[in-house]
Amino acid sequence: MTMAVQSTIAAIQSAGTAAQQAATTKSTTSLGKDDFLKLLTTQMQQQDPTQPMDNTAFVAQLAQFSSLEQMNNVNETLTKMLTSQNTALQTSATSMVGKTAVFTGDQVSLTKGEPVTLTADLPETAGNVNLVIQDGDGNTVRTVALGTAAAGTNTFTWDGRDGNGDLLDSGTYTAQISAADLSGKQMTVTQTTKERITGVTFGSDGTLKLLAGGLSLSLSDISELDE
């Protein structure tokens, strides 16, 4: 092995060690474009002029560097697009404040003294429909027999009172509707609730939440928006 080759190998190993240390500092095990350029430059500096680097290998390395540069540019473009998309989403979300959101779930916001409207979709005619109200601690405060109901969308009303007939305090409650068919078999019930959107929050990771009636909703939770 010639001195030139030994020098080249040593230089590349030295550059590789430096690049590895830099990569460790950045908490990544992959080489970036700057590390690759450093390796390529070092290799060119250490080659023997009387025994130049193989042209094919040199062209291949230049092609690799060009590809790395293009991927880096694509990554920067995608990052800018994502940032722009998040900004547009946040701006759009603020326009939802003041509108009424229709969303799937059994949580309702109660204002003391005011009735609550509940909506449930039934796959078939129900011979027995029941409503169970629980407070924020999971305690059952009232059970209501709603009787029969037809297949499709049904609207029920809870007067906001407990089992003793007393008005419950304002807050968030769980109002779960269950139904059995004419043979007594339990069926799947899809409940929807309406609440007015009062605010928007943005998490540190860009997560967007809509505030409605004391509840925190994701955009995916909402099936309909009403003025």
C-alpha positions, -999 to 999 in steps of 0.1 A, spaced: 0 0 0 15 34 -11 20 63 13 -6 83 -7 -32 56 -2 -24 53 35 -27 91 38 -60 91 20 -74 63 42 -62 81 74 -77 114 63 -110 98 55 -111 79 88 -103 112 106 -130 130 88 -154 101 94 -146 102 131 -153 140 132 -185 135 113 -196 107 136 -189 129 167 -209 157 151 -237 133 143 -237 120 178 -240 156 191 -270 161 169 -286 128 182 -286 112 147 -266 84 131 -270 95 95 -245 117 76 -257 150 63 -247 168 31 -220 188 49 -205 156 63 -205 140 28 -189 171 13 -162 171 40 -154 135 32 -153 141 -6 -131 172 -2 -107 154 21 -104 125 -3 -96 148 -32 -70 167 -12 -52 135 -1 -50 118 -35 -17 113 -53 -15 135 -84 4 108 -102 -23 83 -93 -55 102 -96 -88 89 -83 -108 66 -106 -130 88 -128 -160 65 -125 -159 65 -87 -155 103 -88 -185 108 -110 -205 84 -88 -196 104 -57 -206 137 -74 -240 121 -84 -245 110 -48 -238 145 -35 -262 159 -61 -289 135 -50 -283 143 -13 -286 181 -21 -319 175 -40 -333 154 -11 -323 181 14 -341 208 -8 -372 186 -10 -372 182 27 -370 220 32 -398 225 7 -420 200 25 -413 216 59 -423 250 45 -455 236 30 -464 219 63 -459 251 82 -480 270 57 -507 243 59 -508 245 97 -510 283 96 -540 281 72 -556 255 94 -553 276 125 -567 306 106 -596 285 93 -603 271 128 -608 306 143 -637 312 119 -656 283 136 -659 302 169 -696 311 174 -709 282 153 -727 252 166 -708 219 163 -726 185 159 -703 157 172 -706 121 182 -704 114 219 -725 111 251 -710 141 270 -733 171 274 -729 205 289 -756 214 313 -767 250 322 -786 248 355 -823 252 349 -821 246 311 -831 213 294 -806 194 273 -815 180 239 -801 145 230 -800 129 196 -796 92 189 -796 71 157 -812 37 161 -806 10 135 -841 -4 140 -873 0 160 -866 0 198 -890 -15 223 -872 -1 253 -849 30 254 -832 42 286 -812 72 295 -785 71 323 -771 104 336 -737 105 353 -718 134 369 -682 142 363 -671 117 390 -690 89 373 -718 87 398 -752 79 384 -775 108 393 -806 98 373 -820 70 351 -849 77 328 -871 53 309 -878 68 275 -901 41 262 -902 30 225 -885 47 195 -886 43 158 -856 34 136 -836 64 125 -828 97 142 -846 103 175 -845 134 197 -849 131 235 -849 158 262 -834 157 296 -848 184 320 -815 188 339 -828 173 371 -815 144 392 -835 114 404 -851 134 433 -863 161 409 -838 186 420 -820 208 394 -784 198 389 -756 223 389 -741 235 356 -713 213 343 -704 185 320 -724 153 324 -725 119 306 -759 112 292 -758 76 278 -787 63 258 -792 25 255 -818 7 235 -831 -28 230 -851 -41 200 -886 -57 202 -871 -90 213 -851 -74 241 -817 -76 224 -794 -46 229 -786 -26 198 -759 -2 188 -768 35 194 -750 64 179 -754 96 199 -747 131 187 -746 163 207 -748 200 197 -726 226 214 -716 261 205 -679 266 198 -665 292 222 -628 290 216 -598 274 199 -566 261 215 -533 251 198 -509 226 214 -471 229 213 -471 202 187 -496 220 165 -526 200 177 -558 220 173 -587 217 198 -621 234 197 -637 244 230 -675 237 231 -696 236 262 -667 228 285 -656 200 261 -624 199 241 -630 186 205 -608 175 176 -618 184 141 -623 147 134 -649 146 162 -672 171 144 -696 158 118 -715 191 111 -713 228 117 -744 250 120 -746 288 120 
